Amino acid sequence: MVKVALLRVEDYDYQKVEDAIRRGLALLDIGEDFFRGKEVLLKPNLLAPAPVEKPVCSHPSVVRGMARVAQEGGGKVGVGDSPGLGSVQRVARACGLTPLLQELGVPLLSFEDKVEKKFPEGGICKAFPLTSLLEEKEVLVNLARLKTHNLTRYTGAVKNLYGCIPGHQKGAYHLRFNQVENFHKMLGDLLGLVRPPLSLVDGIVSMEGPGPRRGNPRSTGFLVMSRDAVAADVMACRLVGINPEEVLHLKHAGEMEFGVTKYQEIELVGDPEEELRVQGFQQSQGSGAPTGIIPPFLANLMRDLFIFLPRVIPDQCKACGVCVESCPAEVITMDKEVARIDTKNCIRCYCCQELCPHEAIVLERSFTLKGILKRR
């Protein structure tokens, strides 16, 4: 049995969040020796510059709360990430994290230098380029934000580790694992390599709808904590009505025994699950049904029918070039100051829609036979 702590937290009041984190650690039997005398790396979700009221990044109160607890436990704390857009310093300033870290004397670290780590145990990926800070730090604390995700359906503790891959290397992995199922398997393998000893999923205010950047805030009122990132995600999904069996990176991680996915193997501690469940949580629009057991031709047909394609809204496009730079497949160009997407060769990773700072890219389906044949 693996323990998962469910903690009711109604808002981001500093003291409430910090108290909840302390309670969670106690419920998980994590004592003083966990941090004492150790180099601690907090890995939040710092996806892109966004104001604190938009649930794009980890909330500063959660990062602050864990940093204070780790410091008081005798740890030497740093906070780091590799954003999808902008520098880690820019993202931290935008979401209000910078002054809190300065107040605590906690350095903000950029995942720039990389080391190649072999992982022969991986199901589909046998090596990863990871931030060198993972070798320098003794304890990794994984601080995720509960969000929907147009590619992976859900993003939480396991998906948050994708930020441990520095910079443009993340785009290369989107291109290499451009089939949805393979991308999920790669995420599961990444978890198997990194194995954070503590994961927290912030569901105080979550993102619903077209996540992970364009969705809407939804007050959901809880934190989930566990030593097992997969089990934490399973419970976070259950609380907002997402079927964890349809989140394929959790399924793969469970099959590879990198984490626990079976509900009967999870010991819940803290507040009752039934009191924290959220009704009517809007799910993502882009994620499609798994096609792993279907013959390749039919699988490709289903992907064309059921998975969305990005489309540029010309009047909103500012020709900033972010989509061009962020496209792993290099199928986006600028035409008369408007972005153009070659949808025939699009790998449907949705990086363009996720990172466009002007919300000029939307996802749409084409149910017409003409639209399907155009892609073939």
Buried (B, 14 or more C-beta within 10 A) or exposed (E): EBBBBBBBBEEBEEEBBBBBBBBBBEBBEBEEEBBEEBBBBBBBBBBBBBEBEBBBBBBBBBBBBBBBBBBEBBBBBBBBBBBBBBBBBBBBBBBBBBEBBEEBEBEBBBBBEBEEBEBEEBBBBEEBBBBBBBEEBEBBBBBBBBBBBBBBBBBBBBBBBBBBBBBEBBBEBBBEBBBBBBBBBBBBBBBBBBBBBBBBBBBBBBBBBBBBBBBBBBEBBBBBBBBBBBBBBBBBBBBBBBEBEBBBBBBBBBEBEBBBBEEEEBEBBBBEBEEBBBEEBBBBBBBBEBBBEBEEEEBBBBBBBEBBBBBBBEEEBEBBEBBBBBBBBEBBEBEEEBBBBEBEEBBBBBBBBBBBBEEBBBBEBBEEEEBBEEBE
